[in-house]
Amino acid sequence: MASSVLILDCLERGIYPNWDAANLDSVYLAEKLGYVLEEPYDTYYINYKK
């Protein structure tokens, strides 16, 4: 899975692999990969139509 490869590569390089879930499926995947939400935070979404 690309997500796990990216995380492992970041860790090997000493980079913390942040995860920002845009939907519940992404949240579930993050949790499955071991991420733990430390505290809630605000996010903003801009729906840009040309």
N, C-alpha and C positions, 0 to 999 in steps of 0.2 A: 504494500500500500504506500502510495506517495507520501501521505501524511507522516507515517512512522519513519520513512527514510529521511524526510526533511528534518524531523525532530532529532534523529540520531546524528545527522550531519551537523546540525547546530551545536549539539552537546559536544561533539568531538572538536569543534572549533572554539569552544568556550563561549558560545552565544546562547543566551536564554531564549528558547523558542516560545514567544508569546502566541496566544490563541485568542482570536476575537470571533465569537460565534454570532453569525447573522440570523440564525433560525434554530429551532429546537433540534433538528437533525444534526446540525453542527455542534450543538451543546452535548448531545448524546455521544457523538464521536469523540469530542474532546475528553469527556469523562471516561470513555472506554480506553483512551490512550493515557489516562492517568492525571489529567489536569484537574485541579481543585480550585474553585472560585474562592478567592480570599476575601473579597468584599465587592459589593455591587458598584457599578460605575455607570455614568450617563453615556449614552451613545446618540449620535445624530445621523439621520439618513436624509439625503437630498435626492428627490425624484426629479431628475433633469430631463425635460423633453425639448427636443430641438424643433 
